[in-house]
Amino acid sequence: MENTIFVRNLTFFGIHGKEAVQRNQKREFHIEATVWIKSIEAAVKSDRLRDAFDYKHIIEAATAVIEGESKNLIESILTEIAERILAHPQAEKVKLTLWKRELLGSAESGITIVRSKSTL
């Protein structure tokens, strides 16, 4: 049986990109995350958050990376977020999608990655 927790429509502001024009001001980045959890049994029995995978762990990981040190590639951003999430003992696998509005026009671009503890 699979158990997942997800967070959608997270918005963060950070300075990332290879080009100088991308680094002159904070830009909006959006994240969706799904995390596969080892087990929910302890949380179900206790009905206590300390026995569950708290979705705030996802938000904290994304905040630290996107609002932190500038990176050239969104692939690097997502990989670091995935590593932080997978450091939690309950997390087994993570699927992350990041998208941003392009500087010209109204287009959005992004990437989705899937990582598991076995691939790190």
DSSP file (Angstrom, degrees, kcal/mol; ACC not computed):
  #  RESIDUE AA STRUCTURE BP1 BP2  ACC     N-H-->O    O-->H-N    N-H-->O    O-->H-N    TCO  KAPPA ALPHA  PHI   PSI    X-CA   Y-CA   Z-CA
    1    1 A M              0   0    0      0, 0.0     2,-0.4     0, 0.0     0, 0.0   0.000 360.0 360.0 360.0 137.5    0.0    0.0    0.0
    2    2 A E        -     0   0    0     37,-0.0     2,-0.4    34,-0.0    36,-0.1  -0.819 360.0-166.9-103.4 141.1    1.3    3.5   -0.9
    3    3 A N  E     +A   37   0A   0     34,-0.6    34,-3.1    -2,-0.4     2,-0.3  -0.995  12.0 178.0-124.6 130.0    0.8    6.5    1.3
    4    4 A T  E     -A   36   0A   0     -2,-0.4     2,-0.4    32,-0.2    32,-0.2  -0.931  17.7-160.3-130.0 155.7    1.5   10.0   -0.1
    5    5 A I  E     -A   35   0A   0     30,-2.0    30,-3.0    -2,-0.3     2,-0.3  -0.981  19.6-169.5-127.4 143.5    1.3   13.5    1.2
    6    6 A F  E     -A   34   0A   0     -2,-0.4     2,-0.4    28,-0.2    28,-0.2  -0.951  18.4-164.7-137.1 156.7    1.2   16.5   -1.2
    7    7 A V  E     -A   33   0A   0     26,-2.3    26,-2.8    -2,-0.3     2,-0.3  -0.994  18.1-170.9-136.0 132.2    1.4   20.2   -1.2
    8    8 A R  E     +     0   0A   0     -2,-0.4    24,-0.2    24,-0.2    -2,-0.0  -0.852  56.3  20.2-123.3 158.0    0.3   22.3   -4.2
    9    9 A N  E     +     0   0A   0     -2,-0.3     2,-0.3     1,-0.2    23,-0.2   0.810  68.6 166.6  58.9  37.1    0.5   25.9   -5.3
   10   10 A L  E     -A   31   0A   0     21,-2.1    21,-2.1    -3,-0.2     2,-0.4  -0.662  18.1-159.5 -77.8 137.5    3.4   26.9   -3.1
   11   11 A T  E     +A   30   0A   0     -2,-0.3     2,-0.3    19,-0.2    19,-0.2  -0.980  15.2 169.5-124.0 132.6    4.8   30.3   -4.2
   12   12 A F  E     -A   29   0A   0     17,-2.7    17,-2.9    -2,-0.4     2,-0.4  -0.910  24.8-136.0-134.8 161.0    8.3   31.6   -3.3
   13   13 A F  E     +A   28   0A   0     -2,-0.3     2,-0.3    15,-0.2    15,-0.2  -0.984  37.1 143.4-122.9 130.9   10.5   34.4   -4.3
   14   14 A G  E     -A   27   0A   0     13,-2.2    13,-3.0    -2,-0.4     2,-0.7  -0.962  49.4-109.8-155.9 169.9   14.1   34.0   -5.1
   15   15 A I        +     0   0    0     53,-0.3     2,-0.3    51,-0.3    56,-0.3  -0.909  54.7 141.7-111.5 105.4   17.0   35.1   -7.2
   16   16 A H        +     0   0    0     -2,-0.7    56,-0.2     6,-0.5     2,-0.2  -0.977  14.3  88.3-142.6 152.4   18.0   32.3   -9.6
   17   17 A G        -     0   0    0     54,-2.7    56,-0.2    -2,-0.3    -2,-0.0  -0.492  63.5-109.6 136.0 157.7   19.2   32.0  -13.2
   18   18 A K  S    S+     0   0    0     54,-0.5     2,-0.2    -2,-0.2    -1,-0.1   0.838  91.5  77.9 -83.0 -35.9   22.3   32.0  -15.3
   19   19 A E  S >> S-     0   0    0     53,-0.2     3,-1.0     1,-0.1     4,-0.7  -0.472  81.5-126.5 -82.0 147.2   21.6   35.3  -17.1
   20   20 A A  G >4 S+     0   0    0      1,-0.3     3,-1.1     2,-0.2     4,-0.3   0.867 110.0  59.6 -57.9 -38.8   22.3   38.7  -15.4
   21   21 A V  G >4 S+     0   0    0      1,-0.3     3,-0.6     2,-0.2    -1,-0.3   0.793 102.9  53.2 -63.0 -27.4   18.7   39.8  -16.2
   22   22 A Q  G <4 S+     0   0    0     -3,-1.0    -6,-0.5     1,-0.2     3,-0.3   0.686 108.9  50.3 -77.6 -18.6   17.4   36.9  -14.1
   23   23 A R  G << S+     0   0    0     -3,-1.1    -1,-0.2    -4,-0.7    -2,-0.2   0.306  85.0  85.9-104.3   7.8   19.5   37.9  -11.2
   24   24 A N  S <  S+     0   0    0     -3,-0.6     2,-0.3    -4,-0.3    -1,-0.2   0.626 101.7   4.5 -88.1 -10.7   18.6   41.6  -10.9
   25   25 A Q  S    S-     0   0    0     -3,-0.3    -1,-0.2    -4,-0.2   -11,-0.1  -0.983  88.5 -79.8-162.3 161.5   15.5   41.1   -8.8
   26   26 A K        -     0   0    0     -2,-0.3     2,-0.3   -11,-0.1   -11,-0.2  -0.387  45.8-159.4 -65.7 141.4   13.5   38.4   -7.0
   27   27 A R  E     -A   14   0A   0    -13,-3.0   -13,-2.2    -2,-0.1     2,-0.4  -0.852  21.1-103.2-121.9 159.1   11.3   36.3   -9.2
   28   28 A E  E     -A   13   0A   0     -2,-0.3    73,-0.6   -15,-0.2     2,-0.4  -0.663  34.6-174.6 -85.6 131.7    8.3   34.1   -8.4
   29   29 A F  E     -AB  12 100A   0    -17,-2.9   -17,-2.7    -2,-0.4     2,-0.4  -0.978   8.5-154.2-126.0 140.3    8.7   30.3   -8.3
   30   30 A H  E     -AB  11  99A   0     69,-2.8    69,-2.0    -2,-0.4     2,-0.4  -0.914  10.2-167.4-118.5 142.9    5.9   27.8   -7.9
   31   31 A I  E     -AB  10  98A   0    -21,-2.1   -21,-2.1    -2,-0.4     2,-0.4  -0.973  14.2-173.9-132.3 141.9    6.2   24.3   -6.4
   32   32 A E  E     - B   0  97A   0     65,-2.1    65,-2.5    -2,-0.4     2,-0.4  -0.989  18.1-173.4-124.6 140.6    4.1   21.2   -6.2
   33   33 A A  E     -AB   7  96A   0    -26,-2.8   -26,-2.3    -2,-0.4     2,-0.4  -0.998  16.9-174.3-138.8 138.4    5.4   18.3   -4.2
   34   34 A T  E     -AB   6  95A   0     61,-2.3    61,-2.8    -2,-0.4     2,-0.5  -1.000  12.6-166.8-126.6 130.4    4.2   14.7   -3.6
   35   35 A V  E     -AB   5  94A   0    -30,-3.0   -30,-2.0    -2,-0.4     2,-0.5  -0.971  15.4-140.2-121.7 127.3    6.1   12.6   -1.0
   36   36 A W  E     -AB   4  93A   0     57,-2.8    56,-3.0    -2,-0.5    57,-1.1  -0.742  24.6-150.0 -83.5 129.3    5.7    8.9   -0.6
   37   37 A I  E     -AB   3  91A   0    -34,-3.1   -34,-0.6    -2,-0.5    54,-0.2  -0.795  14.9-134.6-106.7 141.1    5.7    8.0    3.1
   38   38 A K  S    S-     0   0    0     52,-2.7     2,-0.3    -2,-0.3    -1,-0.1   0.960  82.0 -19.0 -54.3 -56.1    7.0    4.7    4.7
   39   39 A S        -     0   0    0     51,-0.1    -1,-0.2     1,-0.1     4,-0.1  -0.996  37.3-165.0-156.1 148.5    4.0    4.2    6.9
   40   40 A I     >  +     0   0    0     -2,-0.3     4,-2.6    -3,-0.1     5,-0.2   0.328  69.0 100.9-112.7   2.9    1.1    6.1    8.4
   41   41 A E  H  > S+     0   0    0      1,-0.2     4,-2.6     2,-0.2     5,-0.2   0.895  80.0  48.9 -59.2 -45.7    0.3    3.5   11.0
   42   42 A A  H  > S+     0   0    0      1,-0.2     4,-2.5     2,-0.2     5,-0.3   0.913 114.0  47.3 -62.3 -41.0    2.0    5.1   14.0
   43   43 A A  H  > S+     0   0    0      8,-0.5     4,-2.7     2,-0.2     5,-0.4   0.888 111.3  50.9 -67.0 -38.6    0.2    8.4   13.2
   44   44 A V  H  < S+     0   0    0     -4,-2.6    -2,-0.2     2,-0.2    -1,-0.2   0.927 113.2  45.7 -63.7 -44.3   -3.1    6.7   12.8
   45   45 A K  H  < S+     0   0    0     -4,-2.6    -2,-0.2    -5,-0.2    -1,-0.2   0.926 124.7  30.8 -64.7 -45.7   -2.8    5.0   16.1
   46   46 A S  H  < S-     0   0    0     -4,-2.5    -2,-0.2    -5,-0.2    -1,-0.2   0.765  86.9-145.7 -87.3 -25.9   -1.6    8.0   18.1
   47   47 A D     <  +     0   0    0     -4,-2.7     2,-0.4    -5,-0.3    -3,-0.1   0.856  56.6 131.9  57.8  36.5   -3.4   10.7   16.2
   48   48 A R    >   -     0   0    0     -5,-0.4     3,-1.6    -6,-0.2    -1,-0.2  -0.958  63.3-137.4-123.3 138.1   -0.4   12.9   16.9
   49   49 A L  G >  S+     0   0    0     -2,-0.4     3,-2.1     1,-0.3    -1,-0.1   0.825 100.5  68.0 -60.8 -33.3    1.5   15.0   14.4
   50   50 A R  G 3  S+     0   0    0      1,-0.3    -1,-0.3     3,-0.1     4,-0.1   0.713  99.9  51.2 -62.9 -18.4    4.9   14.0   15.9
   51   51 A D  G <  S+     0   0    0     -3,-1.6    -8,-0.5    -9,-0.1    -1,-0.3   0.379 106.1  68.8 -96.5   2.8    4.2   10.5   14.5
   52   52 A A  S <  S-     0   0    0     -3,-2.1     2,-0.8    -4,-0.2    38,-0.1  -0.655  93.1 -99.9-113.8 169.0    3.4   11.7   11.0
   53   53 A F        -     0   0    0     -2,-0.2     2,-0.4    37,-0.1    -3,-0.1  -0.851  44.3-140.5 -86.7 111.7    5.3   13.3    8.2
   54   54 A D    >   -     0   0    0     -2,-0.8     3,-2.2     1,-0.1     4,-0.4  -0.606   5.5-140.7 -79.0 127.5    4.4   16.9    8.6
   55   55 A Y  T >> S+     0   0    0     -2,-0.4     4,-1.5     1,-0.3     3,-0.9   0.709  97.2  77.4 -60.9 -18.1    3.9   18.7    5.3
   56   56 A K  H 3> S+     0   0    0      1,-0.3     4,-2.9     2,-0.2    -1,-0.3   0.769  81.8  67.2 -63.0 -23.7    5.7   21.7    6.8
   57   57 A H  H <> S+     0   0    0     -3,-2.2     4,-2.0     2,-0.2    -1,-0.3   0.884 100.4  48.9 -62.4 -37.4    8.9   19.8    6.2
   58   58 A I  H <> S+     0   0    0     -3,-0.9     4,-2.5    -4,-0.4     5,-0.2   0.939 112.5  47.2 -64.5 -48.1    8.2   20.2    2.4
   59   59 A I  H  X S+     0   0    0     -4,-1.5     4,-2.7     1,-0.2    -2,-0.2   0.907 112.0  49.8 -63.1 -43.2    7.6   23.9    2.9
   60   60 A E  H  X S+     0   0    0     -4,-2.9     4,-2.3     2,-0.2    -1,-0.2   0.899 111.4  48.9 -63.3 -40.9   10.7   24.4    5.0
   61   61 A A  H  X S+     0   0    0     -4,-2.0     4,-1.8    -5,-0.2     5,-0.2   0.934 114.3  45.0 -64.7 -46.0   12.9   22.6    2.5
   62   62 A A  H  X S+     0   0    0     -4,-2.5     4,-2.8     1,-0.2     5,-0.4   0.907 113.3  50.5 -65.4 -41.9   11.5   24.6   -0.4
   63   63 A T  H  X S+     0   0    0     -4,-2.7     4,-2.2    -5,-0.2    -2,-0.2   0.934 109.1  50.9 -61.2 -47.3   11.8   27.9    1.5
   64   64 A A  H  < S+     0   0    0     -4,-2.3     5,-0.2    -5,-0.2    -1,-0.2   0.882 118.3  37.7 -59.2 -40.3   15.4   27.3    2.5
   65   65 A V  H >< S+     0   0    0     -4,-1.8     3,-0.6    -5,-0.2    -2,-0.2   0.945 120.6  41.0 -80.9 -49.5   16.5   26.5   -1.1
   66   66 A I  H 3< S+     0   0    0     -4,-2.8   -51,-0.3     1,-0.2    -3,-0.2   0.887 123.3  38.8 -70.6 -37.9   14.5   29.0   -3.1
   67   67 A E  T 3< S+     0   0    0     -4,-2.2    -1,-0.2    -5,-0.4    -2,-0.2   0.429 115.0  68.2 -90.5   2.4   14.9   31.9   -0.8
   68   68 A G  S <  S-     0   0    0     -3,-0.6   -53,-0.3     1,-0.3    -3,-0.1   0.229  97.7  -6.1 -96.0-142.6   18.5   30.9   -0.1
   69   69 A E  S    S-     0   0    0     -5,-0.2    -1,-0.3     1,-0.1     2,-0.1  -0.214  77.9-106.1 -58.0 136.7   21.7   30.9   -2.1
   70   70 A S        -     0   0    0     -3,-0.1     2,-0.3   -54,-0.1   -54,-0.2  -0.358  37.1-166.4 -66.8 140.6   21.3   31.8   -5.8
   71   71 A K        -     0   0    0    -56,-0.3   -54,-2.7     1,-0.1     3,-0.0  -0.914  23.3-139.4-126.4 154.4   21.6   28.9   -8.3
   72   72 A N  S    S+     0   0    0     -2,-0.3   -54,-0.5   -56,-0.2     2,-0.4   0.868  84.7  43.5 -77.8 -38.3   22.0   28.9  -12.1
   73   73 A L     >  -     0   0    0    -56,-0.2     4,-1.4     1,-0.1     3,-0.4  -0.864  65.1-141.5-119.7 142.6   19.6   26.0  -12.9
   74   74 A I  H  > S+     0   0    0     -2,-0.4     4,-2.5     1,-0.2     5,-0.2   0.764 105.2  65.8 -69.0 -23.0   16.1   25.1  -11.6
   75   75 A E  H  > S+     0   0    0      1,-0.2     4,-2.2     2,-0.2    -1,-0.2   0.900 101.3  48.6 -60.6 -39.9   17.4   21.5  -11.8
   76   76 A S  H  > S+     0   0    0     -3,-0.4     4,-2.0     2,-0.2    -2,-0.2   0.887 109.3  52.9 -66.8 -39.5   19.8   22.3   -9.0
   77   77 A I  H  X S+     0   0    0     -4,-1.4     4,-2.1     1,-0.2    -2,-0.2   0.958 112.7  43.0 -59.5 -52.3   17.0   24.0   -7.0
   78   78 A L  H  X S+     0   0    0     -4,-2.5     4,-2.8     1,-0.2    -2,-0.2   0.875 110.9  54.8 -66.5 -37.9   14.8   20.9   -7.2
   79   79 A T  H  X S+     0   0    0     -4,-2.2     4,-2.3    -5,-0.2    -1,-0.2   0.920 109.7  47.0 -62.4 -42.6   17.5   18.4   -6.5
   80   80 A E  H  X S+     0   0    0     -4,-2.0     4,-2.1     2,-0.2    -1,-0.2   0.904 112.0  50.1 -67.0 -39.6   18.5   20.2   -3.3
   81   81 A I  H  X S+     0   0    0     -4,-2.1     4,-2.3     2,-0.2    -2,-0.2   0.935 110.8  50.4 -61.6 -45.0   14.9   20.4   -2.2
   82   82 A A  H  X S+     0   0    0     -4,-2.8     4,-2.8     1,-0.2    -2,-0.2   0.913 108.9  51.3 -59.7 -44.1   14.5   16.7   -2.9
   83   83 A E  H  X S+     0   0    0     -4,-2.3     4,-0.7     1,-0.2    -1,-0.2   0.897 110.4  49.1 -61.2 -40.6   17.6   15.8   -0.8
   84   84 A R  H  < S+     0   0    0     -4,-2.1     3,-0.5     2,-0.2     4,-0.3   0.910 113.4  46.0 -66.0 -42.2   16.3   17.9    2.1
   85   85 A I  H >< S+     0   0    0     -4,-2.3     3,-1.7     1,-0.2     6,-0.3   0.928 110.4  52.9 -66.3 -44.4   12.9   16.2    2.0
   86   86 A L  H 3< S+     0   0    0     -4,-2.8    -1,-0.2     1,-0.3    -2,-0.2   0.608  92.0  75.0 -70.6 -10.5   14.4   12.7    1.7
   87   87 A A  T 3< S+     0   0    0     -4,-0.7    -1,-0.3    -3,-0.5    -2,-0.2   0.705  75.5  96.3 -70.6 -18.6   16.6   13.3    4.7
   88   88 A H  S X  S-     0   0    0     -3,-1.7     3,-0.9    -4,-0.3   -35,-0.0  -0.553  82.5-131.4 -71.7 134.3   13.4   12.8    6.8
   89   89 A P  T 3  S+     0   0    0      0, 0.0    -1,-0.1     0, 0.0   -51,-0.1   0.759 104.0  50.9 -61.8 -25.2   13.2    9.2    8.0
   90   90 A Q  T 3  S+     0   0    0    -38,-0.1   -52,-2.7   -53,-0.1     2,-0.3   0.737  89.1  94.6 -82.9 -22.7    9.6    8.8    6.9
   91   91 A A  E <   +B   37   0A   0     -3,-0.9   -54,-0.2    -6,-0.3     3,-0.1  -0.547  38.7 164.7 -77.3 129.9   10.2   10.0    3.3
   92   92 A E  E     +     0   0A   0    -56,-3.0    25,-2.1     1,-0.4    26,-0.3   0.717  66.4   2.4-108.7 -37.1   10.9    7.3    0.7
   93   93 A K  E     -BC  36 116A   0    -57,-1.1   -57,-2.8    23,-0.2    -1,-0.4  -0.986  60.7-159.1-153.4 151.1   10.3    9.1   -2.6
   94   94 A V  E     -BC  35 115A   0     21,-3.1    21,-2.6    -2,-0.3     2,-0.5  -1.000   7.1-162.3-140.3 141.1    9.5   12.6   -3.8
   95   95 A K  E     -BC  34 114A   0    -61,-2.8   -61,-2.3    -2,-0.4     2,-0.4  -0.992  19.9-176.0-119.7 122.2    8.1   14.1   -7.0
   96   96 A L  E     -BC  33 113A   0     17,-2.5    17,-2.6    -2,-0.5     2,-0.4  -0.959  12.1-170.2-123.7 136.4    8.7   17.8   -7.3
   97   97 A T  E     -BC  32 112A   0    -65,-2.5   -65,-2.1    -2,-0.4     2,-0.4  -0.995   6.7-176.7-123.2 130.8    7.5   20.2  -10.0
   98   98 A L  E     +BC  31 111A   0     13,-2.5    13,-2.2    -2,-0.4     2,-0.3  -0.987   5.4 174.7-124.5 135.1    8.8   23.8  -10.2
   99   99 A W  E     -BC  30 110A   0    -69,-2.0   -69,-2.8    -2,-0.4     2,-0.3  -0.975   6.0-176.0-139.1 157.5    7.7   26.4  -12.7
  100  100 A K  E     -BC  29 109A   0      9,-2.6     9,-2.6    -2,-0.3     2,-0.4  -0.970  33.2-103.2-145.9 155.2    8.3   30.0  -13.3
  101  101 A R  E     - C   0 108A   0    -73,-0.6     7,-0.3    -2,-0.3     6,-0.1  -0.670  42.8-118.7 -80.4 135.1    7.1   32.7  -15.6
  102  102 A E        -     0   0    0      5,-2.9    -1,-0.1    -2,-0.4     5,-0.0  -0.364  18.4-117.8 -72.4 155.2    9.5   33.5  -18.4
  103  103 A L  S    S+     0   0    0      1,-0.1     2,-0.5    -2,-0.1    -1,-0.1   0.830 100.9  52.5 -64.6 -33.0   11.0   37.0  -18.6
  104  104 A L  S    S-     0   0    0      3,-0.0     3,-0.5     2,-0.0    -2,-0.1  -0.914 114.4 -18.1-109.0 126.2    9.4   37.6  -22.0
  105  105 A G  S    S-     0   0    0     -2,-0.5     0, 0.0     1,-0.2     0, 0.0  -0.283  92.7 -64.7  81.3-166.5    5.7   37.1  -22.5
  106  106 A S  S    S+     0   0    0     -5,-0.1    -1,-0.2     2,-0.1    -3,-0.1   0.294  85.8 126.1-107.2   7.8    3.3   35.1  -20.4
  107  107 A A        -     0   0    0     -3,-0.5    -5,-2.9    -6,-0.1     2,-0.4  -0.311  46.1-149.0 -68.9 150.5    4.8   31.6  -20.9
  108  108 A E  E     -C  101   0A   0     -7,-0.3     2,-0.3    -9,-0.0    -7,-0.2  -0.933  12.9-172.2-115.7 145.1    5.7   29.4  -18.0
  109  109 A S  E     +C  100   0A   0     -9,-2.6    -9,-2.6    -2,-0.4     2,-0.3  -0.935  16.5 138.0-132.2 158.8    8.5   26.9  -18.0
  110  110 A G  E     -C   99   0A   0     -2,-0.3     2,-0.3   -11,-0.2   -11,-0.2  -0.951  34.0-117.2-173.4-168.2    9.5   24.3  -15.5
  111  111 A I  E     -C   98   0A   0    -13,-2.2   -13,-2.5    -2,-0.3     2,-0.4  -0.990   8.6-148.9-152.2 150.7   10.7   20.9  -14.6
  112  112 A T  E     -C   97   0A   0     -2,-0.3     2,-0.3   -15,-0.2   -15,-0.2  -0.992  18.6-177.5-122.5 133.7    9.5   17.8  -12.8
  113  113 A I  E     -C   96   0A   0    -17,-2.6   -17,-2.5    -2,-0.4     2,-0.4  -0.944  13.9-156.3-126.9 153.4   11.9   15.4  -11.0
  114  114 A V  E     +C   95   0A   0     -2,-0.3     2,-0.3   -19,-0.2   -19,-0.2  -0.998  19.8 171.8-127.0 127.4   11.4   12.2   -9.1
  115  115 A R  E     -C   94   0A   0    -21,-2.6   -21,-3.1    -2,-0.4     2,-0.3  -0.966   9.6-172.3-133.7 150.1   13.9   11.1   -6.6
  116  116 A S  E >>  -C   93   0A   0     -2,-0.3     3,-1.6   -23,-0.3     4,-0.7  -0.900  42.4-103.5-133.9 167.1   14.0    8.3   -4.0
  117  117 A K  G >4 S+     0   0    0    -25,-2.1     3,-0.7    -2,-0.3   -24,-0.1   0.827 121.5  58.5 -60.4 -29.0   16.4    7.4   -1.2
  118  118 A S  G 34 S+     0   0    0    -26,-0.3    -1,-0.3     1,-0.2   -25,-0.1   0.683 104.7  50.3 -74.8 -16.7   17.7    4.6   -3.4
  119  119 A T  G <4        0   0    0     -3,-1.6    -1,-0.2     1,-0.2    -2,-0.2   0.489 360.0 360.0 -99.4  -3.6   18.7    7.2   -6.1
  120  120 A L    <<        0   0    0     -4,-0.7    -1,-0.2    -3,-0.7    -2,-0.1   0.466 360.0 360.0 -87.5 360.0   20.6    9.6   -3.9
